Amino acid sequence: MRLLDQLERWKLRGQINQPIIDIVLQLHDRLKNHWQADVNTALVNMLLFHIACSLGRIERGGCVSPLYQDIFEEIQRATILPQVLAIHEDLLSFIPFEIPHAEQTYFLANIYSLLLEQEQIYQTPTTTPTD
């Protein structure tokens, strides 16, 4: 798995730790099994790697600037916003600490891109059963 190799390299550099890798692998499985995402795409790898980087940055006390406002507003106007938010909230439930709003704007942008690429996810139920 290319993603795992990337995560291991970042772990060796001290940018992330094993608990972050474990969270990212849980998110990978959740996207695949619950949301029916094709996780064998560059976009999913990028989404998960960005989440790992974000979690590492948060643990080191850092935070990014929020996503450009015009891009964030495009996401907020999108007809698929309910699905974006459902997946976002579901994935956040696997992260055992608070994620700053600025970091979450990038999570939302990545999920939005994923839904644009993989339309089959639109049909996935937006409830989050305990599976």
C-alpha positions as CSV (number, residue, x, y, z in Angstrom):
1,M,0.0,0.0,0.0
2,R,1.6,3.2,-1.2
3,L,-0.2,5.3,1.5
4,L,1.3,3.1,4.3
5,D,4.8,3.6,2.8
6,Q,4.2,7.4,2.9
7,L,2.9,7.3,6.4
8,E,5.9,5.2,7.6
9,R,8.3,7.7,6.0
10,W,6.6,10.6,7.8
11,K,6.7,8.6,11.0
12,L,10.5,8.1,10.6
13,R,10.8,11.9,10.1
14,G,8.9,12.6,13.4
15,Q,6.0,14.3,11.6
16,I,3.4,11.7,12.7
17,N,3.3,8.8,15.2
18,Q,1.8,5.3,15.2
19,P,-1.5,6.3,16.7
20,I,-2.0,8.7,13.8
21,I,-1.2,6.0,11.3
22,D,-3.8,3.8,13.1
23,I,-6.4,6.5,12.8
24,V,-5.7,7.0,9.1
25,L,-6.0,3.2,8.5
26,Q,-9.4,3.2,10.3
27,L,-10.5,6.1,8.1
28,H,-9.3,4.2,5.0
29,D,-11.4,1.2,6.1
30,R,-14.4,3.3,6.9
31,L,-14.3,5.0,3.5
32,K,-14.1,1.6,1.8
33,N,-16.5,-0.4,3.8
34,H,-19.1,2.0,5.0
35,W,-19.1,4.7,2.3
36,Q,-18.3,2.4,-0.6
37,A,-15.4,4.6,-1.8
38,D,-12.9,3.3,-4.2
39,V,-9.9,3.7,-2.0
40,N,-7.4,2.7,-4.7
41,T,-7.2,6.2,-6.1
42,A,-4.7,8.9,-5.9
43,L,-7.3,11.2,-4.5
44,V,-8.1,9.0,-1.6
45,N,-4.4,8.6,-0.8
46,M,-4.1,12.4,-0.9
47,L,-7.1,12.9,1.4
48,L,-5.8,10.4,3.9
49,F,-2.2,11.6,3.8
50,H,-3.5,15.2,4.3
51,I,-5.4,14.1,7.3
52,A,-2.3,12.4,8.7
53,C,-0.3,15.6,8.2
54,S,-3.0,17.6,9.8
55,L,-3.2,15.4,12.8
56,G,0.6,15.5,13.2
57,R,0.6,19.3,12.9
58,I,-2.1,19.6,15.6
59,E,-0.2,17.3,17.9
60,R,2.8,19.6,17.5
61,G,0.7,22.6,18.4
62,G,0.4,23.9,14.8
63,C,-2.6,24.8,12.6
64,V,-3.0,25.9,9.0
65,S,-4.8,29.0,7.7
66,P,-8.3,28.3,6.6
67,L,-9.1,27.3,3.1
68,Y,-9.6,30.3,0.7
69,Q,-13.1,31.7,1.4
70,D,-14.3,31.5,-2.3
71,I,-13.5,27.8,-2.4
72,F,-15.1,27.2,0.9
73,E,-18.2,29.1,-0.3
74,E,-18.4,26.9,-3.4
75,I,-18.5,23.8,-1.2
76,Q,-21.2,25.4,1.0
77,R,-23.4,26.1,-2.1
78,A,-22.9,22.6,-3.6
79,T,-25.9,20.3,-3.9
80,I,-23.8,17.5,-2.4
81,L,-23.1,19.4,0.8
82,P,-25.3,17.1,2.9
83,Q,-23.2,14.1,1.8
84,V,-20.0,16.0,2.3
85,L,-21.0,16.9,5.8
86,A,-22.2,13.4,6.6
87,I,-18.9,11.8,5.6
88,H,-17.0,14.6,7.3
89,E,-18.8,14.1,10.6
90,D,-18.5,10.4,10.4
91,L,-14.7,10.5,9.8
92,L,-14.3,13.0,12.6
93,S,-15.9,10.6,15.0
94,F,-12.8,8.3,14.6
95,I,-10.4,11.1,15.6
96,P,-10.0,11.2,19.4
97,F,-9.2,14.9,19.8
98,E,-10.5,18.3,18.7
99,I,-9.8,19.4,15.1
100,P,-9.5,23.2,14.6
101,H,-12.0,24.7,12.2
102,A,-9.2,25.9,9.8
103,E,-8.0,22.3,9.5
104,Q,-11.5,21.0,9.0
105,T,-12.0,23.3,6.0
106,Y,-9.3,21.3,4.2
107,F,-10.9,18.0,5.3
108,L,-14.2,19.3,3.7
109,A,-12.5,20.3,0.5
110,N,-10.9,16.9,0.2
111,I,-14.2,15.1,0.8
112,Y,-15.9,17.4,-1.7
113,S,-13.3,16.5,-4.3
114,L,-13.8,12.8,-3.5
115,L,-17.6,13.0,-4.0
116,L,-17.1,14.8,-7.3
117,E,-14.8,12.1,-8.5
118,Q,-16.8,9.1,-7.1
119,E,-20.4,9.8,-7.7
120,Q,-21.5,6.3,-6.4
121,I,-20.9,7.7,-2.9
122,Y,-23.9,10.0,-3.4
123,Q,-26.2,6.9,-3.1
124,T,-24.6,5.8,0.2
125,P,-26.9,6.2,3.2
126,T,-26.0,9.3,5.2
127,T,-26.7,7.6,8.5
128,T,-23.8,6.2,10.5
129,P,-24.7,2.9,12.0
130,T,-22.3,1.2,14.3
131,D,-20.7,-1.1,11.7
